[in-house]
Amino acid sequence: MIKSRVVLFILAFVAWLLFCWVPDAQDIIAGVFVALLVSILTGDMFVKRPHHFGHLKRYLWFIYYVPIFLWECFKANIDVAYRVGHPDIPIHPGIVKVKTNLKSDTGLTFLANSITLTPGTLSVDIDREKGYIYVHWIEVKSKDVEGATKMIVEKFERILRRIFE
């Protein structure tokens, strides 16, 4: 348990410093306090396998993931803006079931949040036992599980598997 709290402290402190841009002494002191508080309160919930944080490849895959996620968000923003601005409002909303092979809590959370943060989609529920995520989709293009999975999940899941599994 101590190791997971230490890993969380380090990650929280580094994130704090990155958000400060050019930290001064007050920022560093506040960062230590906040990172310590976060690691004490949530250290046992956040990191179940702290040894995964020692793999450099996971960080490189995450760096690769960020621009792909941002590009997908950009495309989805354009699509939603088009649909909202179109006089006929061409939407065909519905809830679809998509398949995921991710097993870790962090991987599933990242995938569900990536789906939700992409405009036009919203993760509604996760069925961990069967490996399904239910997604509200503003423009249902495929009602079958395989087709919806390919369009919504596949681009994120293959990278998230290398980061979190």
N, C-alpha and C positions, 0 to 999 in steps of 0.2 A: 504493500500500500504506500509506503514511504516513497518508493521509486516513482510511482505514478504521480504523486504530488510534486516531486522535484521536476519531473518532465513538464507537468502543467505549469509550474512556476516559471520555468525557463521560457516556455512558449508564450505565456501571457506577458512576461516582462519584455521579450523581444518584440511582440506585437505592440505593446505600449510605446516602446522606443520608436518603432516605425511610424506610429501615428503622431508622435510628437515632432517629427521631422528633424529639428535641430534641438535636442533636449538640453536643458540646463540642469543645475543641481536640484531645483525644486521638482522638475519633471522626473528625474531619476529617483528621488526619494518617494514621490507619489507613486511611481511605477512599481517600486519594490513593495510598497504597502498594498497597492491594489492587487498585484500578482500574488502576493502572499495570502491575502484574504480570499481570492478566487481559488487558489490551490488548496487552502484549508477547507473551504466550504464545499468544493465540488471535485476535489482530487480523486476520490474513490468512484465518482460517477463517470468521469471523462475518459480516462485512459485505462482500458482493461488489459492491453498488451503493450506496455511501454517499450519493449525491445524493438518494436516496429519503427520507432522514431530514430533508431540508429542506422537505418538503411538510406544511403544517399539517393538511390534510384527513386525512392518514393517522393522525395522532394523535387527531383527533376521531372517526374511525371506530373506532379502538382503544378509546377511552373508551365508545363505543356498544356495542362487542363484549363488554366485560367483564360488564355486567349480564345480557346475553342468555345468555352462557356460564354464569354463576352460576345463572340461572333454570333452564336446561336441566339443570344438575347437581342442583339442588334437586328437580326433578320426577323425575329418574332415581333419586335417593336414596329418595324416597318409594316409587317403583315396586319397587325392589330390596328395600326393607325389607318391603313388603307380601308379596312373593314368598317371602322368607326366613321371615317370621312365619306364613304361611298353612300350615295343617296338611298340605295336599296338595303343597306346594312346586310351584306351577304354573310350571315353566320348560320351555322348548323351545329348548335351546342349539344353536348351529351357527355355521359360518363363512360369511359372505356377501361378495360382491364388490360394491363400490360404485365409482362413477365420479367422478373429480375432474377439473376443468379447470385446477387450479393447476399452475404450472410451476416456480416458484422453490423452492429448497431450504427457505428459511425458511417460506414459505407452506405447503408440504407438511408440514413438521415441526410447525408450529402446528396444522394440521388434524388430523394423526395424534395429537398430544398432546391436543387438545381431545376427540377421540373416546375416547381411552384414559382421560382424567380423568373422563369422564362414566360414572358407575356403570352396569354392565350391558353395557358395550361395551369392546373392547380391540382396538387396531390391531395386526395380526399381521404384515403385509407390505405393501410398496408396490411396484407395477409402474410405474415412471416412464415407460417407453416407451409403454405402452398407456393410462396414466392411471387405474389402478385401485388401490384400497386394499382389502386383505382384512381383514375385521373379525369378531372373535368376538363374537357377540351372545347375551345370556342368554335373550332371547325373540324368536326369529326370527318376524317378522310378515309378511315378504315375502321370497321367495327370488329374485325377479327383480332384475336390476341396477337398473332404474329405480325400482322401489318402495323398495328398500333405500336407494338414494341419497337419495331424497326424505325418508325418515324419519330417516336418520342424518347425512348430510353437508350437505344443502341449507341448513339454518339457519345453519351455520357458514361454509360456503364462500363464499356471496355477500358476506359482510362481509370475510372474510379476503382475498378477491380485491382489494377496494378498499384494503386495508392493504398487502399485499405484492406485488402484481403491477404 
